[in-house]
Amino acid sequence: MPNLSPLSSTLRPETTSDIFRTQPTQADVDAVERLVRSTGVFSADEIGIARELVEENLAKGVVASGYHFLFVDGPNGIEGYTCFGPIPGTNARFELYWIAVHPQAQFSRLGKRLQIASEEAARALGAVLMIAETSTRADYAPARAFYERQGYRLLADIPDWHDEGDGLAIYGKKL
Amino acid sequence: MPNLSPLSSTLRPETTSDIFRTQPTQADVDAVERLVRSTGVFSADEIGIARELVEENLAKGVVASGYHFLFVDGPNGIEGYTCFGPIPGTNARFELYWIAVHPQAQFSRLGKRLQIASEEAARALGAVLMIAETSTRADYAPARAFYERQGYRLLADIPDWHDEGDGLAIYGKKL
């Protein structure tokens, strides 16, 4: 499988056939916003949070921030990325905070490769469980189906969590 | 009911018979740690998080940090406090991140007064739902019973969330 990224910083090439960039740069704050915005499914609030997580990593470093990244760079910017890290107050439980792939990239392939690499990276950091939270809204059905195909199990479904008619689906997968 | 705190900064005295201090100071970082530690139920990780929330408020201010506080000061330090704020990515949903009362204070009274004042303050900020998360462990039974007495409903129960045998109980109350 071809490498899709410059190799300035690489992730455990022995455990995955993919190599992703792990170190964010200042330019990624805007680049992540452009990518997340391109998907058309995230609110202004959520886009702000995506930016913040990159900024927190840049300000505090990966360990203190708790925000780990995998990036796939393409000719026109970031084609996909994930952000994940340990859930504060838990023992070796991690959360996949973000996974986003540009609409022009094959979500089913790039999304899956990013997901698998994130799980491998989390496991290498000691994680025993990966949590993924998403919405119960109809337009998030592809996201829920994606997690279910990747072996995630629905752990909780809380109606009206985000807003009226917009519940919270909490998925988990043992690593 | 007597006021328990200096009135340098006060919370909506028209909506509650209690008046609590809302503005943290640098000294509260250590004072909150001492209080939280005195309860005997929180881990080192959790105590670190309690400190961080005060630090975030001091560094960014209440709005940007999203961490609101109510403090009850006594002759030997903080007797009780809450920390609450809007849940990122939700519309007017708030979470009660912390409520702690010194073992020598009457938990049933001071805890309840802090809880009610936090709900009133959140409602004044537009909140329609207050979330409280705690553990399913046996030693957290008093915390769960406390929320249930205050009208909180169990929205989700996720086994092994924090650790093996230490699940997550998510409570919610419409405001």
Interface residues (C-beta under 8 A of the other chain):
Chain A: S43 D45 E46 I49 P88 G89 T90 N91 R93 L129 L155 A156 D157 I158 D160 W161 H162 D163 D166 I170 G172
Chain B: S43 D45 E46 I49 P88 G89 T90 N91 R93 L129 L155 A156 D157 I158 D160 W161 H162 D163 D166 I170 G172
